[in-house]
Amino acid sequence: MTFLQLTQGRLEATSIGHQADEEAHVAALAAVRRQLIDVLELPLLPLEWTPIDHGHALTALDPTGQVVTVEVLRELGPAGLLAALARQHQAGGTARAELAARYPGGAAAFSQDWNEFREALPVHLEAGPSLVLLTCAVSPEVHASASLLRGSGVEMSLIDVRKLEEASGTRLLVGIERVRSDGVTGGGPLLVARAPRR
C-alpha cells in the first residue's frame, strides 16, 4: 500500500511501521478469510472453503449465478496462478445441483439462501470477476500479467501486513489494493487490528 508523507510542501513515498512477521501474516490472512465479503466489497454468496497450497479457496456465486473462486494466499507465482486458473475452470463447470449439495445445510438451505441473496440486491447486475486472488506476495512474472488477467475476468489484490509500535501496544495494519501491471491501485480498504497481548 502506498502512503505519502508531506515534507516541506512535497508528497514523498513513505511506509508506516515495519513489515510484519509470519505469525502476523497468518493472523491477517485468517481475518481476511473471516471478513472476505466486507473486504472484497463484491456481492457473493459463499458456498465452501477448501485448503490449497499456500492458502485457502472459496467457491461462491455472484448475483448472476456465475461461479466465482476467491483465493486467499500467502504468495502467488506462475505455478500458483496456473493452478488457480485450473481450479476456477473446474469450479465454473460444476453443476448447480452439486454446488447446492455441498452447501452447508444442503440443497434446501442453499435454495432459501440463494433466493434471499438475490432478493436483497438490485435487479440488473452484471457478472463480475470469476477469479479473485488476494495474496501477500506476487512474483514479478504474475505482476506483469495483471492487466491481461483483468481482461480475462481475473482480479488480483495485494495484501500488505505491517506492524506499528505505539505506546499503547502493537497494532497490525492490513492494506489491500488491486494490482495492475503498471503498479498498484489505491482505494482499497485499510483494516486495523490490535495485536494480542502476551
N, C-alpha and C positions, 0 to 999 in steps of 0.2 A: 504494500500500500504506500502510495506516495504522500508524504507530508511536506509542507513548505514552511519555512521559518522566515519571518520578516526581519531582515537585518539591514539597518540604515536605509530603509525605504525600498529594499530589493527582496524579492522572494527567492530563497535558496532551498534546494532539496535537503531534507534532514530526516532522521528516523527517531522514533520515540522508543525509549527503553532499549533493550537488547534482545537478540534472538533467543527464543525460549528453548529449553532443553527438551529431550524426548518425552519425558513424563508430561510436560505441559502440552506438547503436541498431541499426545494420546488423549488427554482430558479435553482439549479443544475439539478434536475430531469427534469424540463421543457427544459433546454438546451440540455440534453441528448436526449430527445424525438425529438427536432427540428433537431439535427445533428446525428441522430441514425445511418444512413448508414456510415457516416465517423467514428463514434465511434466503430462500430462493425467490420468494415473492411471486411464485407461479401457482396457479390453481391446479393441484394434483390430488388424486385420491390414492393414498398409499396402499399397496397390496401386500408386499412382503419384502423383508430384508434378507439378504444372503451374504455370507462371508466370501470374500475373494482375495486374491493376492494383494497385499499392501492396503487392504481396506474392506469396505462393505458396499453392496449394490442394492438399491431399492428398485423394485418394479412397481410402477404406478400407472394410472390412467389420467390423461388430461380431459377437459370437458368435451372434446370432440370424440372421445373414445380411443384416441391414439395411445398405444403402449409407450411409456416413457421409462427409460432406465436412468437412474441417478446414481453415480458412483462417488463415494467419499473416500479419498485415497491419501496415503502418506506421500507418495511420489508417483509420477507418471512419465514413462519413457516410451519409445516407439513400440516395444513389445506389449506394454500395458495398454497402449492406445488401440492396437490391433485386437487385443483380447476384449476390450470394452466394446469396440465396434461389432465383434462377433457375438458378444452377449446380447447387444441391442438387437441385432438381426434375428437372433433366435427368439428373444422375448417378443419382438414385433410379430412373429409368425405364430405365436401361441393363441389357441382358440379361446374365445371368451368363456366358454364353459370350464376349461381347465384353469383359467385365471380365477374364476369365481370359486372353484373347488379349493384352491389354495388360499383363499381369503380367510383371515381369522373369523371364525363363526360360520364358515361355509357359504354355500350359494345363496341361501335365504338372506343372510346378513349382508352379503355383497349386493344383492338386488336392492334392498332397502337403502343401504348407504349410498349406492350409486345414484339412485333416484333423488335422495336428499341433497347430495353433492351437486347434481345438475340443476335442481330447482333453486339452489342458493346463488347461482351465477347468472350473468346476463345471457340472453338467448343466443346472440350471434358472436361466438368466439372462434377465432382461428386456431389451428393447431400450432403449438409452439415447438421447441426443440424436442427431438426424440431421444437424445442422449445428452445428459448434463454431467459434466465432470468437475468435481471440486477437489483440488489437490494442494498439498503444502509445497511441493516441488515439481517442476516440469522441466524436462530435458530441452536443450536448445532446438533439437530437431522437431519436437512436438510443438514447441512455442512458435516456431517459424510457420507451422501449418495452420495456425489458429483461424486466419481469415478464410481459408479454403474449407476448413471443417465447419465454420459457422454457416457457410453457404450450403452445407450438406445436412443441416439440422442438428449440429453438434455445438453445444455451448460449453466453454471451459472457463473456470474461475480459479484464481489462486488464493489460497488461504495463508495469511501471514500471521504467525503467532509470536507475540512479543511479551517480554516481562518488563514491568515498570515498578521499580522500587520506590516506595513512598514511606514517609514517617509512620503512617498507619498500617503498613504492611505491603505485600506484593500484590500487584494487580496483573492479570493476564489480559492482554488486548488481542482481539481476533479480528483481523480485517479480511474482507472478502471482496475481490474485484475481478471482473471479467478480463480474460486475456485476449489480446489482439496480437497479430504478428508484428505490429509496429509499436507495441508497448502494452500497458495495462490501462484499462479504462477506469474512470473514477465513478463515484456514486454508489458503490456497494455498501452494505451495512457494516457498521463497526460494532462489535459486541464486546462488552467489558465484563470480566468476572474477577472476583477476588479469589486469590489462591487460597487453598485450605491452610489453616494454621497448623503447625506441627508442634 
